[in-house]
């Protein structure tokens, strides 16, 4: 079998199922596990992604507004890989190469590959996608075992947070800094299981713009900053701008030192196996000391409290 992945999450799943030797092409964003970085690159970004969040947002909107994409397919690399199985997605043209472009490129290949779209809107969708990859790669039994182990970890978090039997903390999960955007899709579920609630997130729905004044009025107990595609260090640097917003010091989250920056790229915006790591990180933030009962260890590269 010859596999190409146009999704970082699919790449992670392929590795988790032990089929990485058949993976002959990945995206420029496929960075986990480390070995994935050595695979042939099928895409490149047409944006200067090292810019700040406001500049990136403007460039993305202008490009899509003009009918242009923000990714380019390396057809030579795809042709050389000559896959018979391609993983893609139709969910978001900002997160990955649009499905239509991949499908058209695949039609030009002599191998006539099957293009499988992994569209995930909820936590159950993510787990189902793992099984789909397993089925397509001939590793369904292993995929089912992985899903069961992830479900067991989810159930353990749920049991421990439910045992606290207290009022759920108000969370604002910030998926983008400028403009400010809420969490979407599976995030409401993760927050709920971890012991919180987020009035701005809707299960299975896209993230959306949120006015800063609305956040002030909401008065969140916790502010969790997780820009899509950013690691902790970069997110923390950009989050400094939030301190200058009117009413910042009024937020209970700020007053109580409960503003956290997390690795959105690794644990929250990528719908793969590590989404459960993200759940455990959220649970530890909302319930300090819980990690010892979960048997997990996460460090400052995974999440950190913002210096206020």
N, C-alpha and C positions, 0 to 999 in steps of 0.2 A: 504493500500500500504506500502511496505517495501523497503526503498531506501538506497543504498550505493553510496558514492561519492569517486572517486579516483582523483578528481580535486578540488583544493581550490576554483577555480572560480565557479564550479558547486555547491559547498557547499554554497557559498555566494548567488547564485541565488535561491537555495532552501529556504534559510532563507528569502530572499526578497519576495518570493511568499507565505510565511507563511505555508510551508509544513514541517517545521523542526521537528515536532513530529514524522514524518514518516522516518526521517533520522536516520538510525541505525548503521552507520559506516562511518568514514571519514579518510583522510590521516593524517599523523603526521604533515603535513604542514598547515592543515586547522586551521587557527587562528582567523578568522573573520566570523561573530561576535564572541565575547568572549565566548558565550555559546558553540560554535562549539568545543572548546578545551576540553569540558567534554564528547564529544561523543567517543564511542569505536574506537580505532585506527586500521586501516586496513593495514597500511604500516609502515616501518621504513627505514631510510637511512643507507646505508652501507658505507657511507663516513663520515669523521670527518668534518662536515660543518662549524665548528667554526674556521677553518684555513683561511689563507689569500687567495685572489683570485687566485694567481699564483699556489699555492699548490692544491687548489680545481680543477682548470682547468687540471693540470697534472694528478691528480688522476682520474678524469672523463675520460680523453682521454685514459689512460692506461687501465682502467676497460672496457670501450666500445671496445677498440682495441683488447682486449683478448676475446671478445664475452660475457663478464659478464655484469650484470646489476648493477645499483647503488641504487636500491630499492629492498626491500623484502616484499612480501605480507604475512600478518598474516592470514593464511587460517583458523585457529581456530576462529578468530574474524569474518571473512567473513561467515563461516559456521553457527556461532551462530546467525548472523544477518539474514541469510537465505533470502536474498533480492529477490524481483521479478523485480526490476529495478536497473541497475547500470549505473552510468555516468563515462565515461572514455574519452581518447583522443588518436589519432594516430599521432599527430603533432610532438611531440618532446620527445625522450626517456630520455632526461636530465631533462625536466620539470616535468615529472610524470612517473608512472609505465607504461611500454609499453602496448599497447592495446592487443597484442597477449598473454601476460602473464595473463592479467585480463580475457580475453575470455576463456583461457584454465582452469583457476581456476573456472570460473563461470560454466563451463561444468560439473564440479565435484559436483555441488550443486544439491540437489533434487528439488529445487524450479524452476529450468530451467529459470533463470532470463533473461530479455531483456537487452543487453548491448548496450548503446547508446553512440556513439563517437561524442564528441563536438569538432570539429576541426575548429579553428578560425585563419584566416590569415589577415583579415581586420576589420575595425570598423563595417561595416555592418554585417560581420560574427558574431561578438560578440553580436550584437543586435538580430540576428537571433537565436543564441544559447539560449538566454533568452526565446524566444518564444517556442523553441523546448522543453526546460525543462518544461515550463508551460503546453504545450500540453501533454507531457508524464505524468505529475503529476496531470492532471485534473484541472489546473489553467491557462488555455490559456487566458481567459479574463483579469485576473489580470496581466499576463505577458505582454499582449498587452498594458495595461495601463502603466506599468513600462517602456516599450520601448518608448512609446509616451512621457512620462515625461523626459526620457533621451534625446530623440531627440529634445525636446523643449529646454533643457539646451544647447545642441550642437548648435542649431540654434542661440541661444542668444549670445553665445561666437562668433560665426561666424559673426553675425551682428555687434557686438561691435568692433571686430578687423578689419573688412572690412571698418568700418567708419573712421578708422585712416588714410586710403588712403596714406600709405607711403611704401617705399621699404621694402620688407620683410628682417628681420634680418637673417644672416647666423648662423645656429646652428650646433653644433656637439653634438649629443646625445650619450653618452657613456654607453653602456649596460653592459660592463665588463671592469675592470681596467687592469688586467694583465693576458693574453694579452688584449690589447685594442680592443674592439669590438663595432661596430656601433649598432644603434637601428634597429629593423626590423619589419616585419609584419604590424601592425596598426600604428606604430610610425610616419611614414611620414605624414599620414593623420592628426594625432593629432597636429603635429608641424605646418603643413600648416594651419589648422583651427585656431590655436593659434596665427598665424601671423609671422611664420618663415619658413625657408626652410633648409633642411639638404641634402647636396649633397651625403652623404654616405649611406643614407637609401633608400630602394626600397620598394614600397607599395606591401604588400603581400609576400615579400621575407624574408628569414632568415637573422638574423644579421650576420655580417662578420668581419673578422679581418681587422684592419686598421693600417697602419704604422704611427708612430708618425710624421715622416717627412711629410707625406701627410696632416696631420692635421695642421702642421705649415704652409705649403704652402696654405692651404684652408683659413687660418686666420679667424676663426669663431668669430662672435660678441658675441656669448654666448656659454659657455661650460656647458652642463648639465650632471651631473654624476648620473647614476641610475643603479648600478649593480643589475642584476637579483637576486631576493631573499634577498637583503640587505635592511635594514632600514636606516634612515638618519645617525644615530650615527656611525654605522659600516662603511657605505660608506664614510663618512667624514674622518674617521681614515685612511682608505686605500688610499683615494685620496691624502693624504699628500705626498705620494711617487711621485706623478706626478710633484710636484714642483722641483724635482731634474733633470727632463728631460731637455735635451738641447733645448733651444728655448722657454721654458715655458714663460718667461717674454716678449717674442715677440708677443704673442697672443693678439689681441685686447680685447678678453674676459677677459684676466688677467689684462691688462692695465686699463680697464674700470671697474674692479671689478664685472664682470658679469659671475662668475663661481659659479654655484649652485649645491648643492647636494640635491637630492629628494629621497623620499621613493619609490624605484623601486618595492619592494615587494608588497606594498599595491596598488599602483596606476598606474603602467606601465607594469609590466611583467605578471600581472594576468588579463586575459580577462573576467572580470565580470562587474557588475554595476559600480564599483568604477573607471573604466577606464575614466568615464566622470569627476570624481573628478580630475584625472590626467590631463585631458584637461584643466580644470579650473586653475589648478596650473601652467601649462605651460603658459596659457594666462596671468596670473598675473605676472609671471616672465618677460615675454616679453613686457608687458603693465602695469607697476606699477600703482596701483590705480584702476584697472579694477574690482577687487573683490567687491568693494563697489557697483558697478552697477550690478554685478552678484548676489549680496546678499549672498556671500559665505565667510566663515572664515576658513583659514588654518593657522597653526602655525609652530613652529620650528621642531616639530616632523614629519611634513609633507614635509617641504623643508626649506633649509637655505642657505645663501650665504657662500661660503667657505672663511675662513680667509686667506688672501694672504700675 
